[in-house]
Amino acid sequence: MFDARKQRLAFDATQARQIADRRRGIGCDQLIVIEPSSDADAFMRIRNPDGSEVEACGNATRCVARLLLDETRKQKVTLQTVAGILVCEDAGGGAVTVDMGAPELSWERIPMAEAVDTNRFTLTVEGESLTASAVSMGNPHCVLFVDDADAAPVATLGPKIENHPLFPRRTNVEFVSVRDKGYLRMRVWERGAGITQACGSGACATAVAAFRRGLTRDHVEIELDGGVLSITLKDGHVFMTGATALAYSGTFAFDTK
Ligand SMILES: N[C@H](CCC[C@H](N)C(=O)O)C(=O)O
């Protein structure tokens, strides 16, 4: 995460790839640059390790919000992304609640390449028919409900679905098993990043997809490899709460020389 509010700092796709590449750079799932904003407390620019600039990153939103809440001592801050403005609130004990906005459920706005019922559609991958759901939280998500997420072929099936022709802007892929109506286990293959420990926007998309299928209630705990997120669906919005383990010694700026 680079704090560029005090100086004009920008990374192109090549530089983002170099920084995010674990073999040569800092190594990360997303590169986040905090920029000034005239419409919110800050602008958050999000790049995947492959250099692609994306619309949402739930976990980064919580981390940047933590930084701003600590710095401003406010109870609530706003963060602008290319997809809109998010309201983030101190949830106590170091946790942050983000209003991730309203999910997008129409196939055209996910986006998908053809008309499907995004609640339940068939995806054919190398001759195998899979049943899936699709949700956008600003970024696209393809959610598959499986018997055991821990046994799901995330590393082999994830990239095939990420790059499936049905998703013209690619997609994040969630493999989910239902423990009960209030608890889900989720693993993720992220667009432009691969397998990660957690995907906040993916957890939000999963909660929406599960609720639409009648598998869960409107509040659910989602267990990811990196920890548990609490998701609440209320008034058409998706609220995500989770603790932040932010290793930062105050704000810092990147030397652009
Ligand atoms: N790979 C995602 C962006 C980061 C999402 C994830 N890290 C999160 O916490 O939401 C995409 O291309 O849409």
The ligand as an ORCA input file, in Angstrom:
! r2SCAN-3c Opt
* xyz 0 1
  N      -8.831     -9.735     -7.861
  C      -9.989     -8.853     -7.707
  C      -9.603     -7.533     -6.998
  C      -9.305     -7.740     -5.554
  C     -10.466     -8.344     -4.823
  C     -10.133     -8.908     -3.477
  N      -8.763     -8.853     -3.065
  C     -10.999     -8.301     -2.416
  O     -10.598     -8.275     -1.237
  O     -12.123     -7.885     -2.761
  C     -10.536     -8.462     -9.072
  O      -9.806     -8.552    -10.050
  O     -11.722     -8.067     -9.108
*
